[in-house]
Amino acid sequence: MTHHLVLGAGGVGRATTAALVGLGHTVTLASRSGRVTDRPWEAEHPDAVEVVALDAGDAAGLTAAARGAGSIVNAVNPPSYLTWDTDWPPVAAATLAAAEATGAGLVIVGNLYGYGEVSAPMRESDPMRPAGHKGALRADMWTQALALHEAGRVRVTELRGSDYFGPGTTKMSSYLNDIVIDSILAGRMPFVPVGRPDAPHSWTYVPDVGALAARLATDDRGWGRAWHVPTSPARTFIEAAADVARLAGAKPRRVLTLPRPLGTAAGVVVPFMRELRETRHQFERPFVLDSTLTQETFGLAPTPWEEALTVTIAARRH
């Protein structure tokens, strides 16, 4: 049994904490507020997790919290999509500093932005070719961390998943939860702000993210490279909406999308729509994640699609 520091108490942070506790470890779960209302581990492991308030950009505070920990899991999710350029650099610097000072391994929860515009299923060996500043920011975070790993100063790894869905996601962090599932449960047509409804897209289940993060934090085979979260075969918005309606016993609904020219025009006056321009290619063409390497290396598999959807639908109904 080892101790781990998990940064960020959103859906991924809580899923990682639950997975680590399930493997017999103890966790300090840190968030800026120190408030965590959803604690799925407490029924069976009430004393395994300490929840603390901590600023993930405070290197001294992180270092103190990480003393004696086997790993630091960076599952931070900045509160605004519009402020990544200012929110991420201090967190990246502080987590690397804490990992180097304490010897704790650093597990970074990354994303797929760094791959840029792709024409084939994404694999971990693909080069980083970001299509915009947010992708470049995440790619640089990984490049800098990997350089320190290769210099022998830290142990780092990064896991990458596609758009999240599942129980426990925070507001405006899941297209599938917020736009498709919630709309169908409310009897509305899903309205997608970018992309094509018939483009195949990978959807990554949050508990599977937590399971891989926990494995990487406790398995020495993971250090020094990136890994893709086990993810079910891609589904289009149209297919996903039909699956949700069938499993929820709800009326099927047509998926509406905002035409690209209108989305571009909206970006002139709506900052959030402007930021979406960088990633809209992910929804305009096939955007498919290949997680074969992770599955074969660690013996992990994605939660079956319909099982994951059923659990998510039940959670969204409460």
Phi, psi and chi 1 to 4 in degrees:
 res  aa     phi    psi   chi1   chi2   chi3   chi4
   1 MET       -  132.6 -179.2 -179.7   73.8      -
   2 THR  -127.4  169.1   54.8      -      -      -
   3 HIS  -108.1  146.7 -172.9   70.3      -      -
   4 HIS  -138.0  149.3  -57.8  -90.8      -      -
   5 LEU  -108.0  118.7  172.5   63.0      -      -
   6 VAL  -108.8  123.2  176.5      -      -      -
   7 LEU  -101.0  122.5  -53.6  176.0      -      -
   8 GLY   104.4  122.2      -      -      -      -
   9 ALA  -109.9   26.4      -      -      -      -
  10 GLY   -76.4 -163.9      -      -      -      -
  11 GLY   -58.5  -43.6      -      -      -      -
  12 VAL   -69.2  -43.0  170.8      -      -      -
  13 GLY   -61.4  -42.4      -      -      -      -
  14 ARG   -69.4  -38.2  -65.2 -164.8  -53.7  -85.9
  15 ALA   -65.3  -38.9      -      -      -      -
  16 THR   -65.2  -43.7  -60.6      -      -      -
  17 THR   -60.2  -46.4  -62.2      -      -      -
  18 ALA   -61.7  -39.7      -      -      -      -
  19 ALA   -67.8  -42.1      -      -      -      -
  20 LEU   -63.0  -43.7  -77.2  166.3      -      -
  21 VAL   -63.5  -39.2  168.5      -      -      -
  22 GLY   -62.8  -26.7      -      -      -      -
  23 LEU   -86.1    0.1  -67.6  173.5      -      -
  24 GLY    98.0   11.6      -      -      -      -
  25 HIS   -99.0  169.6  -55.0  -72.3      -      -
  26 THR  -111.0  157.3   58.0      -      -      -
  27 VAL  -140.9  139.8  174.5      -      -      -
  28 THR  -101.5  117.4  -64.6      -      -      -
  29 LEU  -102.7  116.9  176.0   58.8      -      -
  30 ALA  -114.1  135.7      -      -      -      -
  31 SER  -140.0  165.0   70.1      -      -      -
  32 ARG   -59.9  -40.3 -175.5  179.4  -68.4  -88.3
  33 SER   -86.8  -26.8   69.0      -      -      -
  34 GLY    76.0   11.1      -      -      -      -
  35 ARG  -108.3  122.4  -65.3 -169.9  -62.2  -89.5
  36 VAL  -133.9  108.1 -179.4      -      -      -
  37 THR   -88.0  -33.7   55.4      -      -      -
  38 ASP   -93.8  109.5 -179.1   13.9      -      -
  39 ARG  -128.5   80.5  -55.1 -175.1 -178.2 -163.0
  40 PRO   -65.0  -15.6   22.4  -33.2      -      -
  41 TRP   -84.9  -14.6   54.9   82.9      -      -
  42 GLU   -68.3  -31.1  -83.5 -157.1  -25.7      -
  43 ALA   -60.6  -42.0      -      -      -      -
  44 GLU  -101.1  -23.4  -63.6 -175.3   10.6      -
  45 HIS  -135.4   65.1  -53.1  -78.9      -      -
  46 PRO   -65.2  -21.4   23.6  -33.7      -      -
  47 ASP  -109.3    9.5  -59.5  -40.5      -      -
  48 ALA   -86.3  -13.8      -      -      -      -
  49 VAL  -128.2  130.4  179.1      -      -      -
  50 GLU  -106.2  127.3  178.0 -172.2   16.9      -
  51 VAL  -101.6  128.3  176.3      -      -      -
  52 VAL  -133.7  158.8  -59.4      -      -      -
  53 ALA   -92.8  128.0      -      -      -      -
  54 LEU  -157.6  137.8 -175.1   61.8      -      -
  55 ASP   -87.2  118.0 -179.9   -6.3      -      -
  56 ALA   -67.5  -11.8      -      -      -      -
  57 GLY   -93.8    3.8      -      -      -      -
  58 ASP   -97.1   99.0  174.9    6.6      -      -
  59 ALA   -60.9  -41.1      -      -      -      -
  60 ALA   -65.8  -42.9      -      -      -      -
  61 GLY   -64.8  -41.0      -      -      -      -
  62 LEU   -64.5  -42.7  -73.0 -169.8      -      -
  63 THR   -61.0  -43.7  -60.8      -      -      -
  64 ALA   -63.2  -42.3      -      -      -      -
  65 ALA   -69.8  -26.4      -      -      -      -
  66 ALA   -90.0   -4.1      -      -      -      -
  67 ARG   -58.2  125.3  -63.6  -74.9 -177.6 -164.0
  68 GLY    85.1   -3.5      -      -      -      -
  69 ALA   -84.3  145.0      -      -      -      -
  70 GLY   -75.9  -28.6      -      -      -      -
  71 SER  -153.0  159.1   78.1      -      -      -
  72 ILE  -115.2  124.8  -58.3  166.4      -      -
  73 VAL  -106.0  114.7  179.8      -      -      -
  74 ASN   -88.5   93.1  178.2    6.4      -      -
  75 ALA  -109.9   28.6      -      -      -      -
  76 VAL   -67.4  142.2  170.6      -      -      -
  77 ASN  -129.5  103.2 -175.5   27.3      -      -
  78 PRO   -52.3  143.0  -28.6   37.3      -      -
  79 PRO   -65.0  -22.4   22.1  -32.8      -      -
  80 SER  -132.2  132.0  173.9      -      -      -
  81 TYR   -64.5  -19.3 -163.3   59.7      -      -
  82 LEU   -84.9  -10.9  -53.9  178.5      -      -
  83 THR  -120.9   25.3   57.5      -      -      -
  84 TRP   -57.0  -39.7  -84.7   27.7      -      -
  85 ASP   -60.5  -28.1  -69.2  -26.1      -      -
  86 THR  -101.2  -27.7   54.4      -      -      -
  87 ASP   -79.4  -39.0  -70.7  -16.4      -      -
  88 TRP   -76.7  -44.4  -91.4  124.3      -      -
  89 PRO   -53.6  -44.6  -30.3   39.1      -      -
  90 PRO   -65.9  -33.0   13.3  -22.4      -      -
  91 VAL   -67.9  -44.4  173.2      -      -      -
  92 ALA   -60.3  -44.6      -      -      -      -
  93 ALA   -66.8  -41.8      -      -      -      -
  94 ALA   -68.3  -40.5      -      -      -      -
  95 THR   -67.8  -38.8   50.5      -      -      -
  96 LEU   -65.5  -41.8  -77.3  171.7      -      -
  97 ALA   -62.6  -42.6      -      -      -      -
  98 ALA   -67.4  -39.4      -      -      -      -
  99 ALA   -63.9  -42.3      -      -      -      -
 100 GLU   -68.4  -38.4 -176.1  171.0   12.1      -
 101 ALA   -71.9  -30.8      -      -      -      -
 102 THR  -106.0  -17.7   64.1      -      -      -
 103 GLY    83.4    1.4      -      -      -      -
 104 ALA   -70.2  140.0      -      -      -      -
 105 GLY   -70.0  149.9      -      -      -      -
 106 LEU  -112.1  117.8  175.9   59.6      -      -
 107 VAL  -104.7  116.1  179.0      -      -      -
 108 ILE  -100.9  125.5  -57.4  169.1      -      -
 109 VAL   -86.3  103.3  179.4      -      -      -
 110 GLY  -101.0 -160.3      -      -      -      -
 111 ASN  -148.6 -168.1   61.3   22.6      -      -
 112 LEU  -101.1    3.4  -54.4  178.4      -      -
 113 TYR   -58.1  -33.8  -72.5   11.6      -      -
 114 GLY   -63.7  -22.0      -      -      -      -
 115 TYR   -74.5  -20.8  -65.7  125.1      -      -
 116 GLY    70.4 -148.6      -      -      -      -
 117 GLU   -81.0  120.4  -61.2 -173.5   17.0      -
 118 VAL  -114.1  157.9  -62.2      -      -      -
 119 SER  -124.8    7.6   57.4      -      -      -
 120 ALA  -152.0  165.6      -      -      -      -
 121 PRO   -54.6  136.5  -29.2   37.7      -      -
 122 MET   -79.7  133.3  -70.3  164.1  -79.5      -
 123 ARG  -123.9  157.9  -63.0  179.1  174.5   86.6
 124 GLU   -61.8  -24.2  -66.6   92.2  -23.8      -
 125 SER   -81.4   -6.1   57.6      -      -      -
 126 ASP   -66.2  145.8  -69.3  -14.6      -      -
 127 PRO   -71.3  156.2   27.0  -35.1      -      -
 128 MET   -81.2  115.0  -64.5  -76.8   98.7      -
 129 ARG  -135.1   66.1  -65.9  173.8  177.6  166.2
 130 PRO   -60.1  146.5   19.9  -30.8      -      -
 131 ALA   -95.1   -0.5      -      -      -      -
 132 GLY  -169.2 -174.3      -      -      -      -
 133 HIS   -71.1  -32.5   68.7  105.5      -      -
 134 LYS   -70.2  -40.0  -71.6 -172.9  -70.2  -61.8
 135 GLY   -64.6  -40.3      -      -      -      -
 136 ALA   -63.8  -36.8      -      -      -      -
 137 LEU   -62.6  -48.1  177.3   64.6      -      -
 138 ARG   -68.0  -37.8  -69.1  -48.5  -51.9 -108.8
 139 ALA   -63.3  -40.9      -      -      -      -
 140 ASP   -65.4  -38.3  -73.3  -13.6      -      -
 141 MET   -57.3  -44.8  -76.5  175.3   59.0      -
 142 TRP   -70.5  -43.3  170.1 -120.4      -      -
 143 THR   -59.5  -43.2  -60.1      -      -      -
 144 GLN   -67.0  -41.3  -67.8  165.7   10.9      -
 145 ALA   -65.0  -43.7      -      -      -      -
 146 LEU   -64.2  -36.3 -175.2   59.0      -      -
 147 ALA   -61.8  -40.5      -      -      -      -
 148 LEU   -68.3  -36.2  -70.1 -179.0      -      -
 149 HIS   -62.0  -47.8  173.7   91.8      -      -
 150 GLU   -67.1  -23.1  -67.8  173.9  -15.6      -
 151 ALA   -82.7   -3.3      -      -      -      -
 152 GLY    80.4   14.4      -      -      -      -
 153 ARG   -90.8  -27.4  -66.3  169.8   55.5 -178.0
 154 VAL  -144.6  167.6  -64.2      -      -      -
 155 ARG  -111.1  123.9  -68.1  173.0  -62.1  143.5
 156 VAL  -135.7  155.1  -60.2      -      -      -
 157 THR  -151.4  159.4 -176.2      -      -      -
 158 GLU  -134.8  137.3  179.2  168.1  -80.5      -
 159 LEU  -110.2  144.1   59.4   97.2      -      -
 160 ARG  -130.7  128.1  -60.1  169.6 -175.9  159.4
 161 GLY  -124.3  168.3      -      -      -      -
 162 SER   -88.9 -163.2 -166.7      -      -      -
 163 ASP   -58.8  131.6  -70.1   86.4      -      -
 164 TYR   -79.0  153.0  -64.2  151.8      -      -
 165 PHE  -149.8  164.6   76.3  103.2      -      -
 166 GLY   134.2  178.0      -      -      -      -
 167 PRO   -70.4  147.3   26.6  -34.1      -      -
 168 GLY    84.9    6.1      -      -      -      -
 169 THR   -71.3  151.3   60.9      -      -      -
 170 THR   -83.2  164.2   53.6      -      -      -
 171 LYS   -59.5  138.4 -172.9  176.9 -179.4 -179.2
 172 MET    63.0   30.7  -62.5  -60.4  -67.2      -
 173 SER  -118.1    2.7   66.2      -      -      -
 174 SER  -146.1  111.6  169.0      -      -      -
 175 TYR   -58.2  -46.3  -87.9  110.8      -      -
 176 LEU   -65.4  -44.5 -158.9   58.5      -      -
 177 ASN   -67.0  -54.5  -78.8    8.8      -      -
 178 ASP   -75.7  -36.1  -62.7  -19.3      -      -
 179 ILE   -97.8  -43.5  -66.9  176.1      -      -
 180 VAL   -89.6  -60.3  177.6      -      -      -
 181 ILE   -64.5  -50.3  -64.8  175.5      -      -
 182 ASP   -61.6  -38.9  -73.2   -3.2      -      -
 183 SER   -65.1  -46.5  -65.2      -      -      -
 184 ILE   -65.7  -40.3  -70.4  173.7      -      -
 185 LEU   -64.7  -28.1  -66.6 -179.9      -      -
 186 ALA   -90.5    1.6      -      -      -      -
 187 GLY    79.4   22.6      -      -      -      -
 188 ARG  -111.7  160.7  -57.3 -171.4  -54.2  -93.2
 189 MET   -79.9  129.7  -72.3 -174.4  -71.9      -
 190 PRO   -61.3  137.0  -21.7   33.1      -      -
 191 PHE  -121.0  111.6 -179.0   76.6      -      -
 192 VAL   -97.6  125.0 -179.0      -      -      -
 193 PRO   -74.9  -18.7   26.9  -34.6      -      -
 194 VAL  -142.2  152.6  -67.5      -      -      -
 195 GLY    95.6 -171.6      -      -      -      -
 196 ARG  -113.6  138.7  -71.4  170.8   34.9 -158.2
 197 PRO   -72.9  -13.6   26.9  -35.2      -      -
 198 ASP  -105.1   13.0   60.1  -14.0      -      -
 199 ALA   -87.5  125.6      -      -      -      -
 200 PRO   -59.9  137.5  -22.7   33.7      -      -
 201 HIS  -145.1  137.4 -166.1   87.6      -      -
 202 SER   -83.1  138.3  -70.1      -      -      -
 203 TRP  -123.2  125.0  -54.1   99.4      -      -
 204 THR  -105.1  129.4  -60.6      -      -      -
 205 TYR   -82.5  127.6 -171.6   48.6      -      -
 206 VAL   -56.2  -44.9  167.5      -      -      -
 207 PRO   -59.2  -28.7  -29.6   39.2      -      -
 208 ASP   -71.6  -30.9  -67.8  -21.9      -      -
 209 VAL   -63.5  -48.1 -178.0      -      -      -
 210 GLY   -61.3  -38.9      -      -      -      -
 211 ALA   -63.6  -42.4      -      -      -      -
 212 LEU   -70.4  -41.1  178.2   57.7      -      -
 213 ALA   -58.1  -42.7      -      -      -      -
 214 ALA   -65.1  -39.4      -      -      -      -
 215 ARG   -65.7  -45.0  178.6   61.9   64.0   87.3
 216 LEU   -64.7  -32.0  -66.6  176.9      -      -
 217 ALA   -71.1  -15.9      -      -      -      -
 218 THR  -126.4    5.5   56.4      -      -      -
 219 ASP  -128.3  116.1 -169.3  -37.6      -      -
 220 ASP   -65.7  -13.1  -74.3  -19.7      -      -
 221 ARG   -69.3  -15.9  -68.6  176.4  -65.4  173.0
 222 GLY   -85.1  -17.8      -      -      -      -
 223 TRP   -69.3  145.0  -57.2  118.5      -      -
 224 GLY    88.9   10.4      -      -      -      -
 225 ARG  -160.1  173.1   61.2  164.4  -56.0  144.2
 226 ALA   -98.0  155.7      -      -      -      -
 227 TRP  -137.7  141.7  -56.2   89.4      -      -
 228 HIS   -92.5  136.8  -74.1  170.2      -      -
 229 VAL   -66.6  132.6 -179.8      -      -      -
 230 PRO   -52.2  124.1  -30.3   37.8      -      -
 231 THR  -138.4  136.0  -62.4      -      -      -
 232 SER   -66.5  163.4  -67.1      -      -      -
 233 PRO   -53.9  147.8  -29.1   37.1      -      -
 234 ALA   -61.4  149.1      -      -      -      -
 235 ARG  -134.4  141.3  -57.1  -71.1  -78.7  170.8
 236 THR   -76.0  166.3   68.3      -      -      -
 237 PHE   -58.0  -40.1  -87.2  114.0      -      -
 238 ILE   -63.1  -46.4  -67.6  172.5      -      -
 239 GLU   -65.3  -43.2  -68.0  170.1  -28.0      -
 240 ALA   -62.7  -42.0      -      -      -      -
 241 ALA   -63.3  -40.1      -      -      -      -
 242 ALA   -65.6  -40.5      -      -      -      -
 243 ASP   -63.7  -43.5  -68.1  -19.8      -      -
 244 VAL   -62.0  -46.2  170.1      -      -      -
 245 ALA   -61.1  -43.6      -      -      -      -
 246 ARG   -64.7  -47.6  174.1  171.9   50.6   82.2
 247 LEU   -70.6  -28.1  -66.8  170.8      -      -
 248 ALA   -88.0   -8.3      -      -      -      -
 249 GLY    67.0   32.9      -      -      -      -
 250 ALA  -108.7  165.9      -      -      -      -
 251 LYS   -70.2  131.6 -179.7 -179.7  177.3  179.4
 252 PRO   -60.8  144.4  -22.5   33.9      -      -
 253 ARG  -129.9  144.0  -61.4  -74.3  177.0  174.0
 254 ARG   -75.3  141.4 -175.4  163.9   63.8   95.1
 255 VAL   -89.4  124.5  178.2      -      -      -
 256 LEU   -99.0  145.7  -56.2  176.9      -      -
 257 THR  -130.7  150.5   57.0      -      -      -
 258 LEU   -81.6  123.7 -175.3   67.8      -      -
 259 PRO   -55.3  144.4  -25.0   34.7      -      -
 260 ARG   -55.5  -44.8 -163.0  179.0 -152.5  -93.7
 261 PRO   -60.7  -35.4  -24.7   35.6      -      -
 262 LEU   -70.3  -36.8  -68.6 -178.8      -      -
 263 GLY   -64.2  -41.0      -      -      -      -
 264 THR   -63.0  -44.4  -60.5      -      -      -
 265 ALA   -63.9  -39.8      -      -      -      -
 266 ALA   -63.1  -30.1      -      -      -      -
 267 GLY   -64.3  -18.2      -      -      -      -
 268 VAL   -66.7  -33.7  175.3      -      -      -
 269 VAL  -116.7  -15.8  -66.4      -      -      -
 270 VAL  -113.4  107.8 -178.9      -      -      -
 271 PRO   -56.4  -40.0  -27.1   36.0      -      -
 272 PHE   -62.2  -42.2 -179.6   74.0      -      -
 273 MET   -65.6  -33.7  -68.5  -60.4  -62.9      -
 274 ARG   -64.3  -40.5 -177.4  166.3   58.0 -109.4
 275 GLU   -68.2  -27.7  -68.5  -62.7  -42.2      -
 276 LEU   -70.4  -17.3  -71.5 -178.7      -      -
 277 ARG   -57.5  -36.6  -66.6  176.1 -174.6  172.6
 278 GLU   -64.8  -31.0  177.4 -177.7  -27.3      -
 279 THR  -112.5    4.3   56.7      -      -      -
 280 ARG   -67.9  -21.6   60.5 -173.9  174.7 -173.7
 281 HIS   -59.4  -25.2   65.4  -88.5      -      -
 282 GLN   -64.7  -21.6  -62.3  177.1    9.3      -
 283 PHE  -112.9    0.4  -60.7   95.3      -      -
 284 GLU  -100.3  -11.4  -66.6  177.0  -25.8      -
 285 ARG  -147.5  170.9   64.8 -171.9   72.9  176.6
 286 PRO   -55.7  131.7  -28.0   36.5      -      -
 287 PHE  -132.6   93.1 -166.1   73.9      -      -
 288 VAL  -123.3  132.0  179.4      -      -      -
 289 LEU  -100.2  129.1  177.1   68.0      -      -
 290 ASP  -101.3  115.5 -175.0  -30.4      -      -
 291 SER  -111.4   23.2   56.2      -      -      -
 292 THR   -57.4  -45.2  -57.6      -      -      -
 293 LEU   -59.3  -46.5  178.9   64.5      -      -
 294 THR   -62.7  -45.5  -60.7      -      -      -
 295 GLN   -62.6  -41.9  -65.5 -176.4   55.6      -
 296 GLU   -74.3  -33.4  -68.5 -179.8  -13.1      -
 297 THR   -74.4  -44.1  -58.9      -      -      -
 298 PHE  -107.3   -2.7  -62.1  105.3      -      -
 299 GLY    69.4   25.6      -      -      -      -
 300 LEU   -96.6  155.9  -61.9  173.4      -      -
 301 ALA  -140.4  150.8      -      -      -      -
 302 PRO   -68.5  147.8   25.6  -34.2      -      -
 303 THR   -60.0  132.0  -58.3      -      -      -
 304 PRO   -51.3  138.8  -28.0   36.2      -      -
 305 TRP   -50.2  -52.2  169.2 -109.4      -      -
 306 GLU   -69.7  -33.7  -66.9 -154.8   -7.4      -
 307 GLU   -63.7  -45.1  176.7 -174.5  -27.4      -
 308 ALA   -63.8  -42.7      -      -      -      -
 309 LEU   -63.2  -41.3  -92.7 -170.9      -      -
 310 THR   -62.0  -44.2  -61.9      -      -      -
 311 VAL   -63.5  -41.9  171.7      -      -      -
 312 THR   -66.7  -42.9  -53.5      -      -      -
 313 ILE   -59.0  -44.7  -70.7  165.7      -      -
 314 ALA   -61.3  -40.8      -      -      -      -
 315 ALA   -66.7  -38.6      -      -      -      -
 316 ARG   -72.6  -18.6  -56.9  -58.4  -76.2 -172.4
 317 ARG   -79.8  -15.8  -82.9  178.6  158.7  154.3
 318 HIS   -87.5      -  -72.2   99.0      -      -
